Amino acid sequence: MGKSVQKITDKVSLIASADTWIEGLAIQQLIKTSELNGMQRVAGMPDLHPGRGYPIGAAFFTTNKIYPALVGNDIGCGMALWQTTAKVAKVNLDKLAKKFTHIELPFDESWFSIIESNKAAKNITTKGYDSALGTIGGGNHFAEFQAIDEIYNRNALDELGLSKKHLQLLVHSGSRGLGQSILVEHIAGHNHDGLCESDADFKDYMSKHDEAVRFAELNRELIAKRFLEAIRANGECTLDINHNLVSAKNIDGCDGWLHRKGATPSDKGYVVIPGSRGDYSYLVKPVFTEFIGIDLTVQESINTSLFSLAHGAGRKWQRGECHGRLGHKYKREDLYRTALGSRVVCGNKELLYDEAPQAYKKCETVISDMVDAGLIEVVAKLRPILTFKTNGDC
């Protein structure tokens, strides 16, 4: 296997070099999940960090049973990259930062028919959550304008139709209150016991889960279109990949269920691995097992990683403790600008500190671990221009 693949137990693997810092609690949670009934294999990514009982930045493979709590409440959360018609050379940061004053207001009537037609096209029938569509949410969700900073694989970039001259827009969000309601309903009825394939509620959960994934994809599309409208530009979606979901998967000849919680699929094509708001993001090309002539050790790494990659830089510090760590060093105004020269729009003080670049690992380390494991090829490095979190309280 690749040199950045560690075997923790017979069932648990970690895609990270020995030098990559991983919190001990996250490893403990990873091992604990491997003891669940029906769990076959567990893989932690280099951005692994502790969650509420279950780790974030991990993939879990089960047979005959699923665990909705492993996926969590933000079903369908993911990353969408759009190339805009706006030119990087013409960006004025002061003017750009002022264009999003009304971005969080409810959609006006001009959007209603667009929303309804898109819901119908995606077979979204659940009522009561339309007000959440087009909203980013809190936590680590964002909309970020980026510039292609360095190109490592010109052919791959050309294949995607991306140009260094154009401003890119990366959207990170999920199913919002819909996903939350699905998990709450499941926990109320089944606690954390999971669902066997033979259970009456299995198909019901999967149906709701799949709709929440489609809802999340539509949400990211509407977020992108709102931001494009705000800067008076057009754009096209280059990729949209979910990293919180459970899906049927055959691994090593065994049919089962692959749960991903903050783990980007490596079997869906090109993906973006974002850094913190003050760090670079990376456009990468996963290495696929179906490539003819692939090294057997690399193929083993791909299987061990459960066809998954990191979904971001990974937290170093827990939310809630960041203001205490940073408040004596940085005033609120200091955090609206980053070391890379980008701007941050965030009207929520707690969120501003919780999502500070210092609270995250360097994304370059996470990327390096996956390259060393033979899982990815880096296509381009993306530099943040402006990161939008929220205008006010979340």
C-alpha beads as a LAMMPS data file, in Angstrom:
LAMMPS data file: protein, C-alpha beads

394 atoms
393 bonds

1 atom types
1 bond types

-500.0 500.0 xlo xhi
-500.0 500.0 ylo yhi
-500.0 500.0 zlo zhi

Masses

1 110.0

Atoms # bond

1 1 1 0.000 0.000 0.000
2 1 1 1.001 3.663 -0.297
3 1 1 3.340 5.003 2.362
4 1 1 0.597 7.228 3.793
5 1 1 -1.706 4.290 4.565
6 1 1 -1.686 3.130 8.191
7 1 1 -3.348 -0.020 9.508
8 1 1 -4.815 0.727 12.959
9 1 1 -6.667 -2.585 13.467
10 1 1 -7.796 -5.389 11.180
11 1 1 -10.870 -3.320 10.285
12 1 1 -9.551 0.234 10.652
13 1 1 -7.205 2.078 8.293
14 1 1 -5.982 5.665 8.253
15 1 1 -4.949 7.530 5.111
16 1 1 -2.338 9.778 6.685
17 1 1 1.406 9.853 7.160
18 1 1 2.905 9.385 10.607
19 1 1 3.726 13.125 10.623
20 1 1 0.115 14.226 10.067
21 1 1 -1.483 15.299 13.326
22 1 1 -4.720 13.446 14.076
23 1 1 -6.522 14.004 17.379
24 1 1 -6.561 10.916 19.588
25 1 1 -10.305 11.172 20.175
26 1 1 -10.900 10.920 16.417
27 1 1 -8.944 7.651 16.280
28 1 1 -10.915 6.354 19.261
29 1 1 -14.190 7.187 17.515
30 1 1 -12.945 5.492 14.353
31 1 1 -12.160 2.297 16.251
32 1 1 -15.492 2.458 18.100
33 1 1 -17.453 2.583 14.832
34 1 1 -15.605 -0.517 13.602
35 1 1 -17.274 -2.451 16.433
36 1 1 -20.811 -1.747 15.174
37 1 1 -22.843 -4.753 14.087
38 1 1 -22.349 -5.451 10.383
39 1 1 -19.336 -3.127 10.069
40 1 1 -16.730 -4.642 7.769
41 1 1 -14.172 -1.869 7.260
42 1 1 -13.531 1.699 8.325
43 1 1 -11.207 4.252 6.723
44 1 1 -10.144 7.598 8.163
45 1 1 -9.005 10.356 5.827
46 1 1 -6.106 12.773 6.508
47 1 1 -8.646 15.453 7.552
48 1 1 -10.100 13.145 10.236
49 1 1 -11.363 14.927 13.356
50 1 1 -13.806 14.145 16.183
51 1 1 -17.541 14.535 15.724
52 1 1 -20.511 14.091 18.029
53 1 1 -19.928 10.450 18.820
54 1 1 -18.747 9.579 15.315
55 1 1 -15.675 10.866 13.481
56 1 1 -15.767 13.315 10.561
57 1 1 -13.550 12.682 7.580
58 1 1 -14.185 8.944 7.337
59 1 1 -15.879 6.189 5.326
60 1 1 -17.603 3.097 6.727
61 1 1 -18.492 -0.103 4.860
62 1 1 -21.261 -2.332 6.222
63 1 1 -23.147 -5.380 5.023
64 1 1 -26.880 -5.998 5.517
65 1 1 -27.267 -2.869 7.613
66 1 1 -26.991 0.919 7.455
67 1 1 -26.338 3.500 10.178
68 1 1 -28.000 6.866 9.406
69 1 1 -26.219 8.443 12.392
70 1 1 -22.889 7.862 10.633
71 1 1 -24.055 10.019 7.725
72 1 1 -25.412 12.590 10.146
73 1 1 -27.947 15.356 9.741
74 1 1 -26.463 17.152 6.734
75 1 1 -27.358 14.488 4.187
76 1 1 -26.006 15.309 0.742
77 1 1 -23.554 17.949 1.899
78 1 1 -20.957 18.492 -0.798
79 1 1 -18.930 20.783 -3.028
80 1 1 -19.961 22.346 -6.326
81 1 1 -17.512 24.233 -8.542
82 1 1 -18.819 26.755 -11.054
83 1 1 -16.789 28.680 -13.603
84 1 1 -18.097 32.219 -13.943
85 1 1 -17.897 34.593 -16.881
86 1 1 -16.306 37.207 -14.586
87 1 1 -12.625 37.885 -15.237
88 1 1 -10.084 37.583 -12.432
89 1 1 -8.151 40.567 -13.762
90 1 1 -11.170 42.833 -13.309
91 1 1 -11.925 41.924 -9.683
92 1 1 -12.128 44.884 -7.312
93 1 1 -12.238 43.401 -3.814
94 1 1 -13.793 46.447 -2.140
95 1 1 -16.637 46.513 -4.668
96 1 1 -17.017 42.734 -4.704
97 1 1 -17.438 42.532 -0.939
98 1 1 -20.388 44.950 -1.090
99 1 1 -22.403 42.979 -3.644
100 1 1 -23.856 40.430 -1.210
101 1 1 -25.815 42.601 1.219
102 1 1 -29.139 41.043 0.195
103 1 1 -27.894 37.561 -0.714
104 1 1 -29.577 35.921 2.287
105 1 1 -33.021 37.479 1.856
106 1 1 -35.863 35.165 0.758
107 1 1 -36.201 34.599 -2.986
108 1 1 -38.523 37.053 -4.717
109 1 1 -41.308 35.987 -7.074
110 1 1 -39.017 35.910 -10.109
111 1 1 -37.408 32.746 -8.688
112 1 1 -40.569 30.801 -7.822
113 1 1 -41.104 29.140 -11.210
114 1 1 -37.381 28.315 -11.473
115 1 1 -37.448 26.624 -8.077
116 1 1 -40.608 24.655 -8.819
117 1 1 -39.372 23.419 -12.204
118 1 1 -36.036 22.374 -10.684
119 1 1 -37.770 20.552 -7.832
120 1 1 -39.937 18.687 -10.319
121 1 1 -36.926 17.776 -12.460
122 1 1 -35.151 16.356 -9.409
123 1 1 -38.284 14.626 -8.100
124 1 1 -38.306 16.611 -4.859
125 1 1 -41.794 16.332 -3.411
126 1 1 -41.223 17.066 0.283
127 1 1 -43.007 20.218 1.419
128 1 1 -42.033 22.744 4.049
129 1 1 -38.346 23.288 3.306
130 1 1 -38.384 25.561 0.263
131 1 1 -37.251 28.511 2.378
132 1 1 -33.968 26.667 2.993
133 1 1 -33.184 26.384 -0.718
134 1 1 -30.462 28.783 -1.800
135 1 1 -29.130 29.186 1.757
136 1 1 -25.589 28.313 2.843
137 1 1 -26.124 27.592 6.533
138 1 1 -23.605 27.765 9.363
139 1 1 -20.608 25.745 10.460
140 1 1 -17.991 25.251 7.773
141 1 1 -20.376 25.939 4.867
142 1 1 -19.467 28.747 2.480
143 1 1 -19.535 30.239 -0.976
144 1 1 -16.081 31.247 -2.140
145 1 1 -14.832 33.038 -5.240
146 1 1 -11.462 31.663 -6.290
147 1 1 -8.747 32.121 -8.881
148 1 1 -6.761 29.306 -10.472
149 1 1 -3.340 30.011 -8.988
150 1 1 -1.151 27.205 -10.344
151 1 1 -1.767 24.553 -13.001
152 1 1 -0.129 21.119 -12.712
153 1 1 -2.091 19.248 -15.393
154 1 1 -3.084 21.440 -18.318
155 1 1 -4.795 18.631 -20.215
156 1 1 -7.070 17.825 -17.280
157 1 1 -7.945 21.492 -16.858
158 1 1 -8.752 21.756 -20.551
159 1 1 -10.877 18.613 -20.297
160 1 1 -12.964 20.368 -17.639
161 1 1 -13.115 23.560 -19.690
162 1 1 -11.569 25.679 -16.947
163 1 1 -9.680 28.880 -17.678
164 1 1 -7.207 30.726 -15.462
165 1 1 -8.704 33.994 -16.708
166 1 1 -12.119 33.310 -15.178
167 1 1 -13.263 33.607 -11.589
168 1 1 -14.329 30.281 -10.064
169 1 1 -17.099 29.842 -7.479
170 1 1 -16.946 26.997 -4.954
171 1 1 -20.136 26.265 -2.988
172 1 1 -20.153 24.081 0.131
173 1 1 -23.569 23.315 1.605
174 1 1 -26.086 20.514 2.090
175 1 1 -29.726 19.646 2.700
176 1 1 -30.190 22.083 5.589
177 1 1 -33.313 21.474 7.731
178 1 1 -34.561 18.629 5.547
179 1 1 -31.610 16.397 6.360
180 1 1 -31.847 17.383 10.011
181 1 1 -35.503 16.351 10.182
182 1 1 -34.767 12.964 8.593
183 1 1 -32.063 12.143 11.125
184 1 1 -34.146 13.353 14.091
185 1 1 -37.053 11.160 12.965
186 1 1 -34.754 8.166 12.609
187 1 1 -33.083 8.636 16.009
188 1 1 -36.478 9.051 17.686
189 1 1 -37.588 5.683 16.334
190 1 1 -34.371 3.684 16.346
191 1 1 -31.845 5.556 18.500
192 1 1 -28.392 4.760 17.043
193 1 1 -29.095 1.107 16.331
194 1 1 -29.189 1.437 12.565
195 1 1 -31.486 -0.357 10.132
196 1 1 -31.237 -3.863 8.711
197 1 1 -32.095 -4.320 5.043
198 1 1 -35.067 -6.424 6.146
199 1 1 -36.463 -3.689 8.441
200 1 1 -39.710 -2.026 7.337
201 1 1 -38.158 1.426 7.806
202 1 1 -35.054 0.697 5.716
203 1 1 -36.596 1.594 2.352
204 1 1 -38.394 4.566 3.898
205 1 1 -35.140 6.030 5.226
206 1 1 -33.266 5.416 1.974
207 1 1 -36.042 7.075 -0.024
208 1 1 -35.932 10.145 2.203
209 1 1 -32.121 10.091 2.224
210 1 1 -31.945 10.022 -1.585
211 1 1 -34.384 12.922 -1.825
212 1 1 -32.300 14.903 0.681
213 1 1 -29.231 14.315 -1.511
214 1 1 -31.095 15.711 -4.526
215 1 1 -32.328 18.616 -2.376
216 1 1 -28.735 19.391 -1.357
217 1 1 -27.620 19.399 -4.992
218 1 1 -30.423 21.796 -5.905
219 1 1 -29.562 23.957 -2.905
220 1 1 -25.960 24.358 -4.100
221 1 1 -27.168 25.151 -7.624
222 1 1 -29.475 27.897 -6.355
223 1 1 -26.760 29.305 -4.079
224 1 1 -24.408 29.516 -7.055
225 1 1 -27.034 31.205 -9.225
226 1 1 -27.785 33.768 -6.497
227 1 1 -24.109 34.691 -6.261
228 1 1 -23.758 34.821 -10.034
229 1 1 -26.730 37.155 -10.221
230 1 1 -25.222 39.326 -7.479
231 1 1 -22.028 39.882 -9.482
232 1 1 -23.966 40.111 -12.765
233 1 1 -22.231 37.153 -14.333
234 1 1 -23.164 33.830 -15.836
235 1 1 -21.611 30.495 -15.038
236 1 1 -21.549 26.770 -15.625
237 1 1 -21.269 23.963 -13.116
238 1 1 -18.022 22.041 -13.597
239 1 1 -18.572 19.455 -10.864
240 1 1 -20.879 18.739 -7.927
241 1 1 -19.851 15.969 -5.527
242 1 1 -21.589 14.907 -2.283
243 1 1 -19.495 13.855 0.700
244 1 1 -22.205 13.016 3.303
245 1 1 -24.288 10.030 2.173
246 1 1 -24.756 6.268 2.180
247 1 1 -24.909 4.266 -1.040
248 1 1 -24.786 0.687 -2.261
249 1 1 -21.245 -0.395 -3.122
250 1 1 -19.372 -3.573 -3.989
251 1 1 -15.947 -3.674 -2.375
252 1 1 -13.617 -6.628 -2.899
253 1 1 -16.512 -8.649 -4.315
254 1 1 -18.773 -7.968 -1.345
255 1 1 -22.087 -6.107 -1.740
256 1 1 -22.754 -3.653 1.049
257 1 1 -23.352 -0.061 2.062
258 1 1 -20.708 2.645 1.971
259 1 1 -21.304 5.472 4.446
260 1 1 -19.390 8.694 3.951
261 1 1 -19.210 11.399 6.616
262 1 1 -17.021 14.205 5.336
263 1 1 -15.389 11.836 2.835
264 1 1 -15.265 12.766 -0.846
265 1 1 -15.950 9.922 -3.312
266 1 1 -12.956 8.979 -5.430
267 1 1 -15.150 7.174 -7.963
268 1 1 -17.147 10.169 -9.258
269 1 1 -14.511 12.017 -11.281
270 1 1 -12.679 15.249 -10.549
271 1 1 -13.173 16.820 -7.109
272 1 1 -12.156 19.943 -5.211
273 1 1 -10.566 19.577 -1.775
274 1 1 -10.973 22.980 -0.094
275 1 1 -8.628 24.544 2.394
276 1 1 -9.691 26.960 5.099
277 1 1 -10.821 30.419 4.031
278 1 1 -7.206 31.617 4.283
279 1 1 -5.654 28.658 2.485
280 1 1 -5.500 27.214 -1.000
281 1 1 -7.988 24.669 -2.334
282 1 1 -6.959 21.900 -4.717
283 1 1 -8.613 20.513 -7.824
284 1 1 -7.625 16.852 -8.006
285 1 1 -8.076 13.846 -10.266
286 1 1 -8.693 10.600 -8.369
287 1 1 -6.805 7.503 -9.464
288 1 1 -9.310 4.861 -10.562
289 1 1 -8.941 1.117 -10.199
290 1 1 -10.293 0.577 -13.678
291 1 1 -7.217 2.213 -15.215
292 1 1 -5.348 -0.493 -17.141
293 1 1 -1.889 -1.218 -15.808
294 1 1 -2.448 0.393 -12.399
295 1 1 0.090 -0.614 -9.763
296 1 1 -1.328 -3.306 -7.467
297 1 1 -0.140 -1.461 -4.364
298 1 1 -2.074 1.626 -5.495
299 1 1 -5.147 -0.492 -6.163
300 1 1 -4.857 -1.853 -2.621
301 1 1 -4.661 1.709 -1.278
302 1 1 -7.815 2.646 -3.183
303 1 1 -9.681 -0.342 -1.763
304 1 1 -8.352 0.361 1.734
305 1 1 -9.495 3.985 1.474
306 1 1 -12.982 2.702 0.597
307 1 1 -12.958 4.715 -2.628
308 1 1 -12.910 7.931 -0.603
309 1 1 -10.785 11.039 -0.130
310 1 1 -10.557 13.915 2.319
311 1 1 -13.290 16.547 2.018
312 1 1 -11.222 19.473 3.243
313 1 1 -8.320 20.604 5.368
314 1 1 -9.703 19.174 8.622
315 1 1 -10.125 20.962 11.929
316 1 1 -7.346 21.267 14.506
317 1 1 -9.489 22.954 17.156
318 1 1 -13.013 22.271 18.345
319 1 1 -15.658 24.897 17.640
320 1 1 -16.348 27.036 20.670
321 1 1 -12.727 27.182 21.823
322 1 1 -11.371 29.209 18.884
323 1 1 -12.265 32.655 20.220
324 1 1 -10.428 31.859 23.452
325 1 1 -7.364 30.774 21.503
326 1 1 -7.373 33.674 19.041
327 1 1 -9.185 36.558 20.748
328 1 1 -6.075 37.916 22.475
329 1 1 -4.109 37.871 19.201
330 1 1 -6.652 39.003 16.641
331 1 1 -9.353 41.632 16.707
332 1 1 -12.523 40.895 14.802
333 1 1 -11.461 43.256 12.003
334 1 1 -8.188 41.354 11.557
335 1 1 -10.055 38.222 10.485
336 1 1 -11.841 39.869 7.555
337 1 1 -8.599 39.704 5.574
338 1 1 -6.375 36.685 5.104
339 1 1 -2.656 36.167 4.589
340 1 1 -3.366 35.346 0.934
341 1 1 -4.969 38.750 0.394
342 1 1 -8.539 37.459 0.233
343 1 1 -11.590 38.888 1.980
344 1 1 -14.067 37.271 4.348
345 1 1 -17.719 38.253 4.731
346 1 1 -18.996 36.990 8.079
347 1 1 -21.289 38.968 10.362
348 1 1 -21.358 36.302 13.075
349 1 1 -18.532 36.873 15.566
350 1 1 -18.434 33.330 16.951
351 1 1 -18.437 31.838 13.447
352 1 1 -15.722 34.264 12.353
353 1 1 -13.375 32.864 15.014
354 1 1 -14.553 29.237 14.793
355 1 1 -13.789 29.172 11.070
356 1 1 -10.519 31.089 11.230
357 1 1 -7.687 29.597 9.135
358 1 1 -5.721 28.907 12.301
359 1 1 -8.413 26.426 13.428
360 1 1 -7.642 24.170 10.451
361 1 1 -4.756 22.055 9.227
362 1 1 -2.787 23.153 6.194
363 1 1 -4.581 21.731 3.178
364 1 1 -1.244 21.037 1.491
365 1 1 -0.517 18.385 4.160
366 1 1 -3.832 16.632 3.513
367 1 1 -3.228 16.687 -0.242
368 1 1 0.339 15.391 0.183
369 1 1 -0.900 12.396 2.190
370 1 1 -3.353 11.422 -0.551
371 1 1 -0.715 11.841 -3.264
372 1 1 1.710 9.681 -1.270
373 1 1 -1.012 7.056 -0.879
374 1 1 -1.387 6.987 -4.657
375 1 1 -5.008 8.126 -4.509
376 1 1 -4.931 11.413 -6.427
377 1 1 -3.149 13.541 -8.979
378 1 1 -3.214 17.298 -8.360
379 1 1 -4.598 19.260 -11.310
380 1 1 -4.562 22.849 -10.030
381 1 1 -4.247 25.012 -6.945
382 1 1 -7.051 27.511 -6.309
383 1 1 -6.524 30.749 -4.375
384 1 1 -9.371 32.311 -2.378
385 1 1 -10.522 35.762 -3.490
386 1 1 -13.611 36.272 -1.308
387 1 1 -15.258 33.866 1.137
388 1 1 -18.867 34.435 2.112
389 1 1 -20.181 32.896 5.335
390 1 1 -23.129 35.036 6.458
391 1 1 -24.086 38.694 6.802
392 1 1 -25.417 38.172 10.307
393 1 1 -26.233 35.584 12.924
394 1 1 -26.737 32.052 11.575

Bonds

1 1 1 2
2 1 2 3
3 1 3 4
4 1 4 5
5 1 5 6
6 1 6 7
7 1 7 8
8 1 8 9
9 1 9 10
10 1 10 11
11 1 11 12
12 1 12 13
13 1 13 14
14 1 14 15
15 1 15 16
16 1 16 17
17 1 17 18
18 1 18 19
19 1 19 20
20 1 20 21
21 1 21 22
22 1 22 23
23 1 23 24
24 1 24 25
25 1 25 26
26 1 26 27
27 1 27 28
28 1 28 29
29 1 29 30
30 1 30 31
31 1 31 32
32 1 32 33
33 1 33 34
34 1 34 35
35 1 35 36
36 1 36 37
37 1 37 38
38 1 38 39
39 1 39 40
40 1 40 41
41 1 41 42
42 1 42 43
43 1 43 44
44 1 44 45
45 1 45 46
46 1 46 47
47 1 47 48
48 1 48 49
49 1 49 50
50 1 50 51
51 1 51 52
52 1 52 53
53 1 53 54
54 1 54 55
55 1 55 56
56 1 56 57
57 1 57 58
58 1 58 59
59 1 59 60
60 1 60 61
61 1 61 62
62 1 62 63
63 1 63 64
64 1 64 65
65 1 65 66
66 1 66 67
67 1 67 68
68 1 68 69
69 1 69 70
70 1 70 71
71 1 71 72
72 1 72 73
73 1 73 74
74 1 74 75
75 1 75 76
76 1 76 77
77 1 77 78
78 1 78 79
79 1 79 80
80 1 80 81
81 1 81 82
82 1 82 83
83 1 83 84
84 1 84 85
85 1 85 86
86 1 86 87
87 1 87 88
88 1 88 89
89 1 89 90
90 1 90 91
91 1 91 92
92 1 92 93
93 1 93 94
94 1 94 95
95 1 95 96
96 1 96 97
97 1 97 98
98 1 98 99
99 1 99 100
100 1 100 101
101 1 101 102
102 1 102 103
103 1 103 104
104 1 104 105
105 1 105 106
106 1 106 107
107 1 107 108
108 1 108 109
109 1 109 110
110 1 110 111
111 1 111 112
112 1 112 113
113 1 113 114
114 1 114 115
115 1 115 116
116 1 116 117
117 1 117 118
118 1 118 119
119 1 119 120
120 1 120 121
121 1 121 122
122 1 122 123
123 1 123 124
124 1 124 125
125 1 125 126
126 1 126 127
127 1 127 128
128 1 128 129
129 1 129 130
130 1 130 131
131 1 131 132
132 1 132 133
133 1 133 134
134 1 134 135
135 1 135 136
136 1 136 137
137 1 137 138
138 1 138 139
139 1 139 140
140 1 140 141
141 1 141 142
142 1 142 143
143 1 143 144
144 1 144 145
145 1 145 146
146 1 146 147
147 1 147 148
148 1 148 149
149 1 149 150
150 1 150 151
151 1 151 152
152 1 152 153
153 1 153 154
154 1 154 155
155 1 155 156
156 1 156 157
157 1 157 158
158 1 158 159
159 1 159 160
160 1 160 161
161 1 161 162
162 1 162 163
163 1 163 164
164 1 164 165
165 1 165 166
166 1 166 167
167 1 167 168
168 1 168 169
169 1 169 170
170 1 170 171
171 1 171 172
172 1 172 173
173 1 173 174
174 1 174 175
175 1 175 176
176 1 176 177
177 1 177 178
178 1 178 179
179 1 179 180
180 1 180 181
181 1 181 182
182 1 182 183
183 1 183 184
184 1 184 185
185 1 185 186
186 1 186 187
187 1 187 188
188 1 188 189
189 1 189 190
190 1 190 191
191 1 191 192
192 1 192 193
193 1 193 194
194 1 194 195
195 1 195 196
196 1 196 197
197 1 197 198
198 1 198 199
199 1 199 200
200 1 200 201
201 1 201 202
202 1 202 203
203 1 203 204
204 1 204 205
205 1 205 206
206 1 206 207
207 1 207 208
208 1 208 209
209 1 209 210
210 1 210 211
211 1 211 212
212 1 212 213
213 1 213 214
214 1 214 215
215 1 215 216
216 1 216 217
217 1 217 218
218 1 218 219
219 1 219 220
220 1 220 221
221 1 221 222
222 1 222 223
223 1 223 224
224 1 224 225
225 1 225 226
226 1 226 227
227 1 227 228
228 1 228 229
229 1 229 230
230 1 230 231
231 1 231 232
232 1 232 233
233 1 233 234
234 1 234 235
235 1 235 236
236 1 236 237
237 1 237 238
238 1 238 239
239 1 239 240
240 1 240 241
241 1 241 242
242 1 242 243
243 1 243 244
244 1 244 245
245 1 245 246
246 1 246 247
247 1 247 248
248 1 248 249
249 1 249 250
250 1 250 251
251 1 251 252
252 1 252 253
253 1 253 254
254 1 254 255
255 1 255 256
256 1 256 257
257 1 257 258
258 1 258 259
259 1 259 260
260 1 260 261
261 1 261 262
262 1 262 263
263 1 263 264
264 1 264 265
265 1 265 266
266 1 266 267
267 1 267 268
268 1 268 269
269 1 269 270
270 1 270 271
271 1 271 272
272 1 272 273
273 1 273 274
274 1 274 275
275 1 275 276
276 1 276 277
277 1 277 278
278 1 278 279
279 1 279 280
280 1 280 281
281 1 281 282
282 1 282 283
283 1 283 284
284 1 284 285
285 1 285 286
286 1 286 287
287 1 287 288
288 1 288 289
289 1 289 290
290 1 290 291
291 1 291 292
292 1 292 293
293 1 293 294
294 1 294 295
295 1 295 296
296 1 296 297
297 1 297 298
298 1 298 299
299 1 299 300
300 1 300 301
301 1 301 302
302 1 302 303
303 1 303 304
304 1 304 305
305 1 305 306
306 1 306 307
307 1 307 308
308 1 308 309
309 1 309 310
310 1 310 311
311 1 311 312
312 1 312 313
313 1 313 314
314 1 314 315
315 1 315 316
316 1 316 317
317 1 317 318
318 1 318 319
319 1 319 320
320 1 320 321
321 1 321 322
322 1 322 323
323 1 323 324
324 1 324 325
325 1 325 326
326 1 326 327
327 1 327 328
328 1 328 329
329 1 329 330
330 1 330 331
331 1 331 332
332 1 332 333
333 1 333 334
334 1 334 335
335 1 335 336
336 1 336 337
337 1 337 338
338 1 338 339
339 1 339 340
340 1 340 341
341 1 341 342
342 1 342 343
343 1 343 344
344 1 344 345
345 1 345 346
346 1 346 347
347 1 347 348
348 1 348 349
349 1 349 350
350 1 350 351
351 1 351 352
352 1 352 353
353 1 353 354
354 1 354 355
355 1 355 356
356 1 356 357
357 1 357 358
358 1 358 359
359 1 359 360
360 1 360 361
361 1 361 362
362 1 362 363
363 1 363 364
364 1 364 365
365 1 365 366
366 1 366 367
367 1 367 368
368 1 368 369
369 1 369 370
370 1 370 371
371 1 371 372
372 1 372 373
373 1 373 374
374 1 374 375
375 1 375 376
376 1 376 377
377 1 377 378
378 1 378 379
379 1 379 380
380 1 380 381
381 1 381 382
382 1 382 383
383 1 383 384
384 1 384 385
385 1 385 386
386 1 386 387
387 1 387 388
388 1 388 389
389 1 389 390
390 1 390 391
391 1 391 392
392 1 392 393
393 1 393 394
